[in-house]
Amino acid sequence: GNSVTQMEGPVTLSEEAFLTINCTYTATGYPSLFWYVQYPGEGLQLLLKATKADDKGSNKGFEATYRKETTSFHLEKGSVQVSDSAVYFCALKGFQKLVFGTGTRLLVSP
Amino acid sequence: DTGVSQNPRHKITKRGQNVTFRCDPISEHNRLYWYRQTLGQGPEFLTYFQNEAQLEKSRLLSDRFSAERPKGSFSTLEIQRTEQGDSAMYLCASSLNYSSGGLVGELFFGEGSRLTVL
């Protein structure tokens, strides 16, 4: 079946550091891939997405590239801010629904 | 606020009691999803509706769980004879399906209803 594997957290960084959160997936066919973010006290919200191989999704300085050959969709940001502290979920779209990874907590200190 | 609204935000109950959660989606959204999230895990799909029709239920969903979406607007999720293992955050999300102009995979989540079963 469809599944998503994310690196365990928490990831602890200083402000302006480079961020990578790894995500790999298992799926039949070529699913669309997503990153959702959950800020403290808020609901999950879509951060970025890619719908086919080699697509790059980007938003708020975050990027992720759909790599079919490695079945990966790693999240990156060149310079994190304290306000990026949140839980990040990688997800894929199976038939009519999203399948989520376990989430990776990011903590950014000043 | 025109986002997805869930009530109650927190429910504490004793084992064996019934509980009901309500979700009010974004008004023009025709799809509504229920997910469950336990500590340290990602959201786990429970069921979804297109308008008033319940189109899919997770095989993990026991018979004690039932969801409805009368008239295709708000939805309720009822858990009968609660067990301690039901303790979790219950998330509701809504979206427009693709043919109605929605974006693939873009779900709008509420803040969740936390259930604690003692």
Interface residues (C-beta under 8 A of the other chain):
Chain A: V4 S32 F34 G41 E42 G43 L44 Q45 L46 K49 T51 F89 A91 K93 Q96 K97 L98 V99 F100 G101 T102 G103
Chain B: G3 V4 Y33 Y35 G40 Q41 G42 P43 E44 F45 Y48 L55 E56 L91 A93 V104 G105 E106 L107 F108 F109 G110 E111 G112
